């Protein structure tokens, strides 16, 4: 089977890009790795492809063995289908956690003889947020490492940033990964990429992480479950206020919440809240709101939510790798 590794920092648009690419490809299986224990991305992807979830940590480290086992199982299913004369998947897409290093994932696969015999790594695709990508490359060594190992880099949400900003970001990425193919996309659809502007001066020096630079604190994931009486307006007000005051510490928000209109998929990147969308009827997945960030106090977050809405219950605080 052909394998595509899809990586990129938290909230960079991996799932949106993949959903668009999967339409019309019924020969593809998807494996989704979620940093938090409460999975959300599979709710969005399951409607377009068979999806397996590895949740509660990164598949490049804490869930490495589980990843190998899942991929081995998919390879065995393919052999069984072929032996029985049935149709079999020809491709696997592994969407890694936003906190995973795709290069380490590739090494884990290359180190397993069964997977080496059954999978061919086609490419590593990395998504970079047009709005937040430049700041993430400055502040997050992981974002730099993700881009540097890519065969293809997709600048997502290109319509939400100015043409000059996208061109400068493309130039920065070209310096980081000179062999990678650069593309731009809006909601997964390819769009024209402005001519990259090469970084100069301090920006050029910052194209790679500085030697001896202090690594930022390891993010944690906190999951809150709003009480059944929590109204959507109260939850929206609470989240907006939280991100307005603490958006610098909260890297990513995503979750499934119940509203009068149905279950809603809620997402935010830093201080920017994305437009919510209704989950498909009957979609799996637990209700809950996952906040990924640094120096997060789970008890304080729960008390804060209670001040705006019905009681919230902290399910877990998952340490990062």
C-alpha positions in Angstrom: 0.0 0.0 0.0 1.1 3.6 -0.6 1.4 5.7 2.5 1.1 9.5 2.8 2.2 11.1 6.1 0.2 14.3 6.8 1.7 16.6 9.4 1.6 20.2 10.5 1.4 22.2 13.7 -1.8 22.5 15.8 -4.7 24.0 13.9 -2.8 24.3 10.6 -5.7 22.8 8.6 -4.6 19.2 8.1 -8.1 17.7 8.4 -9.8 20.3 6.2 -7.2 19.7 3.5 -7.5 16.0 3.8 -11.3 16.0 3.7 -11.2 17.7 0.3 -8.5 15.3 -1.0 -10.4 12.2 0.0 -13.6 12.9 -1.9 -13.9 10.4 -4.7 -11.1 8.2 -3.5 -12.8 5.1 -2.1 -9.6 3.1 -2.1 -8.0 5.0 0.8 -7.9 4.3 4.5 -7.2 7.0 7.1 -5.4 6.8 10.5 -5.8 9.8 12.7 -3.6 10.6 15.6 -5.0 12.9 18.3 -2.8 14.6 20.9 -5.8 14.7 23.3 -7.8 11.8 24.6 -11.0 13.2 23.2 -10.9 12.7 19.4 -12.6 15.1 17.1 -10.9 14.9 13.6 -12.3 11.4 13.0 -15.8 12.8 13.3 -15.0 15.0 10.3 -13.2 12.4 8.3 -15.3 9.3 8.9 -17.9 10.5 6.4 -15.4 10.4 3.5 -13.2 7.4 4.4 -12.8 4.5 6.8 -11.0 6.0 9.8 -9.0 4.5 12.7 -8.1 6.7 15.7 -5.0 6.8 17.9 -5.8 9.2 20.7 -4.2 10.5 23.9 -0.6 11.2 22.7 1.7 11.4 19.7 2.4 8.4 17.4 6.0 9.5 17.1 6.7 8.7 20.7 4.1 7.6 23.4 1.9 5.8 20.9 4.6 4.6 18.5 3.9 0.9 19.2 0.2 1.4 18.8 0.8 3.0 15.4 2.9 0.1 14.2 0.2 -2.3 15.4 -2.6 -0.4 13.6 -0.6 -0.2 10.3 0.3 -3.9 10.5 -3.4 -4.7 11.0 -4.4 -2.7 7.9 -1.7 -4.5 5.9 -3.1 -7.9 7.0 -6.7 -6.8 6.1 -5.5 -5.9 2.6 -3.8 -9.3 2.2 -7.0 -11.0 3.4 -9.1 -9.0 1.0 -6.9 -9.8 -2.0 -6.8 -13.5 -1.1 -10.6 -13.6 -1.0 -10.8 -11.8 -4.3 -12.4 -8.8 -2.7 -11.5 -5.2 -3.3 -8.7 -3.9 -1.1 -7.4 -0.4 -0.1 -4.5 0.8 -2.1 -3.5 3.8 0.0 -3.2 4.8 3.7 -3.1 8.4 4.9 -1.7 9.0 8.4 -2.8 12.3 9.8 -0.4 12.9 12.7 -1.0 15.0 15.8 -0.1 18.6 15.6 2.5 17.9 18.2 4.1 15.0 16.3 7.3 15.1 14.3 6.6 13.4 10.9 10.3 12.5 10.5 10.1 10.4 13.7 6.9 8.7 12.5 8.6 7.8 9.2 11.6 6.4 11.2 9.2 4.3 13.3 7.7 2.8 10.1 11.1 2.3 8.5 12.3 0.4 11.6 9.5 -2.3 11.4 10.3 -5.1 8.9 6.6 -6.0 8.4 5.7 -2.4 7.5 8.7 -2.0 5.2 7.5 -5.0 3.3 3.9 -3.8 3.0 4.0 0.0 2.8 5.7 2.4 0.5 6.1 6.0 1.8 5.0 8.3 -1.1 5.5 11.6 0.6 5.4 13.7 3.7 2.8 16.5 3.4 3.0 19.4 5.9 0.3 22.1 6.3 1.2 25.6 7.5 -1.4 28.2 8.6 -1.2 31.3 6.4 -2.3 33.4 9.3 -0.4 32.0 12.2 2.4 30.1 10.5 5.1 32.8 10.6 4.6 33.3 14.3 4.7 29.5 14.9 7.9 29.2 13.0 9.4 31.9 15.2 8.2 30.5 18.5 7.9 26.7 18.0 10.9 24.6 17.1 8.6 21.7 16.3 6.9 23.8 13.6 10.3 24.3 12.0 11.1 20.6 12.2 7.8 19.7 10.7 8.3 22.0 7.7 11.9 21.0 7.2 11.1 17.3 6.7 8.3 17.9 4.2 8.2 16.7 0.6 5.2 19.0 0.0 4.1 22.0 2.0 0.6 23.4 1.8 0.0 26.9 3.0 -3.6 26.7 4.2 -6.2 29.4 4.8 -4.5 31.5 2.1 -7.6 33.7 1.7 -7.3 34.8 5.3 -3.9 36.4 4.9 -2.6 39.2 2.6 -0.8 38.2 -0.6 2.4 39.8 0.7 2.2 37.8 3.9 1.7 34.6 2.1 4.6 35.3 -0.3 6.9 36.0 2.7 5.8 32.9 4.4 6.4 30.9 1.3 9.9 32.3 1.0 10.6 31.3 4.6 9.4 27.8 4.0 11.4 27.5 0.8 14.5 28.4 2.8 13.6 25.8 5.4 12.8 23.0 2.9 14.4 23.9 -0.4 13.4 20.5 -2.0 9.8 20.6 -0.9 7.0 21.5 -3.4 5.1 24.6 -2.2 1.3 25.0 -2.6 -1.5 27.1 -1.3 -5.1 26.1 -0.4 -8.4 27.4 0.8 -10.7 24.9 2.4 -8.6 22.2 0.9 -9.0 23.5 -2.7 -5.7 24.4 -4.4 -5.3 28.1 -5.2 -2.5 30.2 -6.8 0.6 30.6 -4.7 2.2 34.1 -4.8 5.8 34.2 -5.9 7.8 33.4 -2.7 9.8 36.3 -1.2 13.1 35.1 0.1 13.8 36.1 3.7 16.6 38.6 4.3 18.5 39.9 7.3 17.2 38.7 10.7 14.4 36.7 9.0 17.0 34.7 7.1 18.9 33.9 10.2 15.7 32.8 11.8 14.9 30.3 9.1 16.4 27.6 11.3 16.3 27.3 15.0 19.0 29.1 16.9 21.7 26.9 18.5 21.2 26.7 22.2 17.7 28.2 22.1 15.5 27.4 25.0 12.7 25.1 24.1 9.2 26.3 25.1 7.3 24.5 27.8 5.6 21.2 26.8 1.9 21.7 26.0 -0.8 19.9 27.9 -4.3 19.0 26.9 -7.3 19.8 29.2 -10.7 18.4 28.4 -13.8 20.0 29.8 -17.3 18.6 29.5 -20.0 21.4 29.8 -23.1 20.4 31.7 -26.2 19.6 29.7 -27.8 22.9 30.7 -25.0 24.9 29.2 -26.3 27.1 26.4 -24.4 27.7 23.2 -24.5 31.5 23.6 -22.9 31.2 27.1 -20.2 28.8 25.9 -19.4 31.1 22.9 -19.1 34.1 25.2 -16.8 32.2 27.6 -14.6 30.9 24.8 -14.2 34.3 23.2 -13.3 36.0 26.5 -10.9 33.2 27.4 -9.1 33.4 24.0 -9.1 37.2 24.1 -7.2 37.3 27.5 -5.1 34.1 27.2 -4.8 33.3 23.5 -1.0 33.5 23.8 -1.0 30.4 26.0 -3.8 28.4 24.3 -2.5 26.9 21.1 -5.6 25.0 20.0 -9.2 24.5 20.9 -11.5 21.8 19.4 -14.4 19.7 20.5 -17.9 18.5 20.1 -20.7 20.4 22.0 -24.4 20.0 22.0 -26.6 22.8 20.9 -30.3 23.3 20.0 -29.3 22.8 16.3 -27.4 19.6 17.0 -23.9 18.6 17.9 -21.5 21.3 16.8 -17.8 20.9 15.9 -16.0 23.9 17.6 -12.4 24.9 16.7 -10.0 27.7 17.3 -6.3 28.4 16.7 -4.7 30.8 19.1 -7.2 33.7 19.5 -8.9 33.0 16.2 -12.2 31.0 16.4 -13.3 29.2 13.3 -16.8 29.1 12.1 -18.5 26.1 13.8 -20.0 23.4 11.7 -22.7 20.8 12.5 -21.4 17.2 13.0 -23.1 14.7 10.7 -26.1 12.9 12.3 -25.1 9.8 14.2 -21.4 10.7 14.2 -19.3 9.0 16.9 -17.1 10.8 19.4 -17.6 12.0 22.9 -18.9 15.5 23.8 -16.2 17.7 25.2 -14.0 20.7 24.6 -10.2 20.1 24.4 -7.8 23.0 25.1 -4.2 22.5 24.2 -1.7 25.0 25.5 1.0 25.8 28.1 0.6 26.5 31.8 -3.1 25.6 31.8 -4.8 25.2 35.1 -7.6 22.6 34.6 -9.4 23.4 37.8 -9.3 27.2 37.1 -10.6 26.6 33.6 -13.5 24.6 35.0 -14.4 27.3 37.5 -14.2 29.9 34.8 -16.6 28.0 32.6 -19.0 27.5 35.6 -19.0 31.3 36.0 -20.5 31.7 32.5 -22.5 28.5 32.2 -23.5 25.2 33.8 -20.9 23.2 35.7 -18.1 21.7 33.7 -16.3 18.5 34.5 -12.6 18.1 33.9 -12.1 14.7 32.4 -8.4 14.6 32.0 -5.2 16.6 31.8 -2.9 14.8 29.4 0.8 15.6 29.7 2.7 16.3 26.5 5.6 14.3 25.3 
